[in-house]
């Protein structure tokens, strides 16, 4: 990949895609292709085929996906499996038909079994049942891994799958219903802090609600008040978090420096080629309880944190083994506390984006 290579970033407005786009720009890549959802619906097979035939990208970063937290995954199960399968099927197949030199497919570590051995090695894929709440999304991403792997084996393509751990960073989704745990906690505690400081006008502005009574009712449904913030689950689950700009740097590094053949090793021609994806993470985890208190400190909320054990915890521990990626020459740079500080500052500076 050279600085003038034609590169398509699918999903360039999301957390993952926007970070990859900015990384490419910062490194001097000049021929970058993007399309918003309104310009190109990746679920529409004919539209995707037309786009690839006309644009002929040389490299593809497939970061487009339907994503969300526990509530969204469990509520919109059909949407999550259908939309993600359609997006990846269309983009991967058209990349093959149009002779894309290299494609990077981004998934998630939710592909691993619910009770997976820790830390999770790439070889643990399909060794047990999945976590129920995000099973449709996980199955879609596993299908994407196997699609890339199968096209490589049958058609000699150069498609690489990477599975980032829990991501956070600029352009994250702060929607209280649909966001992941870290941005949701930041916004909840920020709103609770505003209530604590009696800055009701700021609360109304943040929520885009005109009536204070309606705003308070809405916040109450998410366990947010001037005195406390409710958090789903016991707080005991352990989670790993990776700054999105670190993730983007890893993705660009892989496309620049590595090929599919570098990702796996076989001892003979009869060996099975499988589990050829790469984990991307820090290899360091933290309990949801400790994360919540870290965010509480950084935001400056003085009230109580209430852990609701009647709500689901999800998988109790999810830590990636990143030794494979480290051995290929990449390691993360931003630790969690610094990342949360950067995330909160970004949120405060980008209020108009926080209702996405």
C-alpha positions in Angstrom: 0.0 0.0 0.0 1.5 3.3 -1.1 0.4 6.9 -0.3 -1.6 7.1 -3.6 -3.3 3.8 -3.3 -7.1 3.9 -3.7 -8.5 3.0 -0.3 -12.1 2.5 0.7 -13.1 2.9 4.3 -16.5 1.4 4.9 -18.2 2.9 7.9 -16.0 6.0 8.1 -18.3 8.0 10.3 -18.4 5.4 13.2 -16.0 5.0 16.1 -13.8 2.5 14.3 -14.0 3.8 10.7 -13.4 7.5 11.7 -10.3 6.5 13.6 -8.9 4.5 10.7 -9.7 7.4 8.3 -7.8 9.9 10.5 -4.9 7.5 10.9 -4.6 7.2 7.1 -4.8 10.9 6.7 -2.2 11.5 9.3 0.2 9.1 7.5 -0.1 10.9 4.2 -2.6 8.7 2.3 -4.3 10.9 -0.3 -6.7 8.7 -2.3 -9.3 7.8 0.3 -12.9 6.9 -0.7 -15.8 7.3 1.7 -19.6 7.0 1.4 -22.2 7.9 4.0 -25.1 5.5 4.6 -27.3 7.9 2.6 -24.9 7.8 -0.3 -24.4 4.0 -0.2 -26.5 1.5 1.7 -24.2 -1.5 2.2 -27.1 -3.8 2.8 -28.2 -3.1 -0.9 -26.4 -5.8 -3.0 -27.0 -4.0 -6.3 -25.8 -0.6 -5.0 -22.6 -2.2 -3.5 -21.8 -4.0 -6.8 -22.3 -0.8 -8.7 -20.0 1.2 -6.3 -17.2 -1.4 -6.6 -17.4 -1.6 -10.3 -17.2 2.1 -10.7 -14.7 3.0 -8.0 -12.4 -0.1 -8.2 -10.7 0.4 -4.7 -7.4 -1.3 -4.3 -7.7 -1.7 -0.5 -10.7 -2.0 1.8 -11.2 -1.4 5.5 -14.5 -3.0 6.4 -15.5 -1.1 9.6 -19.2 -0.7 8.8 -21.5 -2.6 11.1 -24.7 -2.5 13.2 -23.3 -2.2 16.8 -24.5 -1.6 20.3 -24.4 -2.6 24.0 -26.2 -5.4 25.9 -29.7 -3.7 25.6 -29.5 -3.1 21.9 -28.0 -6.5 21.1 -30.7 -8.3 23.0 -33.6 -6.2 21.8 -32.8 -5.9 18.1 -31.6 -9.5 17.6 -32.9 -9.8 14.0 -31.6 -6.5 12.9 -28.1 -7.3 14.3 -27.7 -10.6 12.5 -29.4 -9.6 9.2 -27.7 -6.2 8.7 -24.2 -7.3 9.7 -24.4 -10.4 7.5 -25.6 -8.4 4.5 -23.0 -5.7 4.9 -20.1 -8.1 5.1 -21.4 -10.5 2.4 -21.8 -7.6 0.0 -18.4 -5.9 0.7 -16.3 -9.1 0.9 -17.8 -10.7 -2.2 -17.5 -7.5 -4.3 -13.9 -7.1 -3.1 -13.2 -10.5 -4.5 -15.0 -9.9 -7.8 -13.2 -6.5 -8.3 -9.7 -7.9 -7.4 -9.1 -5.8 -4.2 -5.5 -6.3 -3.2 -6.2 -6.5 0.5 -9.2 -6.2 2.7 -9.3 -5.8 6.5 -12.5 -7.1 8.1 -13.3 -5.8 11.7 -15.2 -7.9 14.1 -15.4 -8.1 17.9 -14.1 -10.4 20.7 -17.7 -11.3 21.5 -17.1 -14.1 18.9 -15.5 -16.2 21.7 -17.5 -18.6 23.9 -19.3 -17.3 26.9 -17.1 -19.4 29.3 -14.0 -19.1 27.2 -10.6 -19.8 28.8 -8.7 -16.6 29.7 -7.0 -14.8 28.2 -8.8 -15.6 24.9 -6.5 -17.0 22.2 -7.5 -17.0 18.6 -7.5 -20.8 18.8 -10.5 -20.7 21.2 -13.0 -19.7 18.5 -15.9 -22.1 18.2 -14.9 -24.1 21.3 -18.1 -23.4 23.3 -21.5 -21.7 23.3 -21.8 -17.9 22.9 -23.1 -15.3 25.3 -26.9 -15.3 24.7 -27.4 -11.5 24.7 -25.1 -10.8 21.8 -25.3 -14.2 20.0 -26.8 -12.9 16.7 -24.1 -10.3 16.3 -21.3 -12.7 17.3 -22.6 -15.3 14.8 -22.5 -12.7 12.0 -18.9 -11.8 12.8 -17.8 -15.4 13.0 -19.4 -15.8 9.5 -17.3 -12.8 8.3 -14.1 -14.4 9.6 -14.9 -17.7 7.9 -15.9 -15.9 4.7 -12.5 -14.1 4.5 -10.7 -17.3 5.4 -12.6 -19.3 2.8 -12.1 -16.8 0.0 -8.4 -16.7 0.8 -8.2 -20.5 0.6 -10.3 -20.9 -2.5 -9.6 -17.7 -4.5 -6.2 -16.8 -3.1 -7.4 -13.4 -1.9 -5.6 -11.4 0.8 -8.4 -10.8 3.3 -7.5 -10.4 7.0 -9.9 -10.4 9.9 -9.1 -8.6 13.2 -11.1 -8.8 16.4 -10.7 -5.7 18.5 -11.6 -5.8 22.2 -14.0 -3.2 23.7 -13.3 0.1 22.0 -13.8 3.7 23.1 -12.8 7.1 21.7 -13.7 10.0 19.5 -17.1 9.6 17.6 -18.3 7.0 20.0 -22.1 6.5 20.6 -23.3 8.1 23.8 -27.0 7.2 23.3 -28.1 6.0 26.8 -30.1 3.1 25.3 -27.8 1.9 22.6 -24.2 2.7 23.7 -21.6 0.5 25.1 -20.7 0.6 28.8 -17.9 3.1 28.9 -19.5 6.0 26.9 -22.8 5.3 28.7 -21.2 5.6 32.1 -19.4 8.9 31.1 -22.7 10.4 29.9 -24.7 9.2 32.9 -22.2 10.6 35.4 -21.9 13.8 33.5 -25.7 14.3 33.6 -25.8 13.3 37.3 -23.1 15.9 38.0 -25.1 18.6 36.2 -28.1 17.7 38.3 -25.9 17.7 41.4 -24.7 21.2 40.6 -28.3 22.2 39.8 -27.4 23.0 36.2 -30.8 22.0 34.8 -30.5 24.1 31.7 -27.4 22.2 30.7 -29.2 18.9 31.3 -32.1 20.0 29.0 -29.5 21.1 26.4 -27.6 17.8 26.6 -30.8 15.7 26.3 -32.5 18.0 23.8 -35.6 18.0 25.9 -37.5 21.2 26.6 -39.5 20.2 29.7 -37.6 19.5 32.9 -40.2 17.0 34.1 -39.9 15.0 31.0 -36.1 15.1 31.3 -36.1 13.9 34.9 -38.5 11.1 34.0 -36.2 10.1 31.1 -33.1 10.1 33.3 -34.9 8.2 36.0 -35.5 5.4 33.5 -31.8 5.0 33.2 -31.1 5.3 36.9 -29.6 8.8 36.8 -30.3 11.4 39.6 -28.5 14.1 41.4 -27.7 11.6 44.2 -26.8 8.4 42.4 -26.2 6.6 39.2 -27.5 3.1 38.6 -25.2 0.6 36.8 -26.5 -2.6 35.3 -25.2 -5.8 36.9 -23.0 -6.6 39.9 -20.0 -4.7 38.8 -17.9 -7.8 39.0 -17.4 -8.6 35.3 -13.9 -7.9 34.0 -13.5 -6.0 30.7 -10.7 -4.9 28.5 -10.8 -1.5 26.8 -8.7 -0.2 23.9 -8.5 3.5 22.8 -9.9 3.6 19.2 -6.9 5.5 17.8 -4.7 2.7 19.0 -7.0 0.2 17.3 -6.8 2.2 14.1 -3.0 2.3 14.2 -3.0 -1.5 14.6 -5.3 -1.9 11.6 -3.2 0.3 9.3 0.0 -1.4 10.5 -1.5 -4.8 9.5 -2.5 -3.6 6.1 0.8 -1.9 5.5 3.1 -4.5 6.8 1.4 -7.9 7.0 -0.4 -10.4 4.7 -2.8 -13.3 5.3 0.1 -15.7 5.0 1.9 -14.0 7.9 -1.1 -14.6 10.3 -1.2 -18.4 10.4 1.3 -21.2 10.5 0.8 -24.8 9.1 3.3 -27.6 9.5 2.2 -29.5 6.4 -0.1 -29.4 3.4 -2.7 -31.6 5.3 -3.0 -29.2 8.3 -6.3 -27.4 8.6 -6.1 -23.6 8.1 -8.4 -22.0 10.6 -8.5 -19.3 13.3 -6.6 -17.0 11.1 -8.0 -13.8 12.6 -6.0 -11.5 14.9 -7.0 -10.2 18.3 -6.4 -6.5 18.9 -6.3 -5.3 22.5 -4.2 -4.3 25.5 -4.1 -7.7 27.3 -5.1 -5.7 30.5 -8.6 -5.8 32.0 -10.6 -4.0 34.8 -13.8 -4.7 36.6 -16.9 -2.7 35.7 -17.0 -1.5 39.3 -13.5 -0.2 39.2 -14.2 1.4 35.8 -17.2 3.1 37.1 -15.3 4.6 40.1 -12.5 5.7 37.7 -15.0 7.5 35.5 -16.7 9.0 38.6 -13.4 10.4 39.7 -12.6 11.9 36.2 -16.0 13.3 35.6 -16.2 14.7 39.2 -19.6 13.3 40.2 -19.8 13.1 44.0 -22.9 10.9 44.4 -23.4 7.2 44.9 -22.9 4.4 42.4 -25.7 1.7 42.7 -25.0 -1.6 41.1 -28.3 -3.4 40.1 -27.6 -7.1 40.4 -31.1 -7.9 39.0 -29.8 -6.8 35.6 -27.6 -9.1 33.5 -23.8 -9.0 33.8 -23.1 -10.6 30.5 -19.8 -12.6 30.2 -17.9 -12.4 33.5 -14.4 -12.1 32.0 -13.3 -11.1 28.5 -9.5 -10.6 28.2 -7.7 -11.0 24.9 -4.5 -12.8 24.4 -2.6 -10.3 22.1 0.7 -12.2 21.9 0.0 -13.0 18.2 -0.3 -9.3 17.3 2.6 -8.3 19.5 4.8 -10.9 17.8 3.9 -9.3 14.4 5.3 -6.0 15.7 2.5 -3.9 17.2 1.6 -2.9 20.8 -0.9 -0.4 22.3 0.2 3.1 23.6 -2.8 4.7 25.5 -3.6 3.4 29.0 -7.2 3.4 30.3 -7.0 6.4 32.7 -5.5 8.6 30.1 -8.0 7.3 27.6 -11.0 8.1 29.8 -9.7 11.6 30.4 -9.4 12.1 26.6 -12.8 10.6 26.0 -14.5 12.9 28.5 -12.8 16.0 27.1 -14.0 14.9 23.6 -17.5 14.5 24.8 -17.6 18.0 26.4 -16.2 19.5 23.2 -18.6 17.7 20.8 -22.1 18.0 22.4 -23.8 18.3 19.0 -22.6 14.7 18.2 -23.7 13.1 21.4 -27.3 12.4 20.4 -26.4 10.0 17.6 
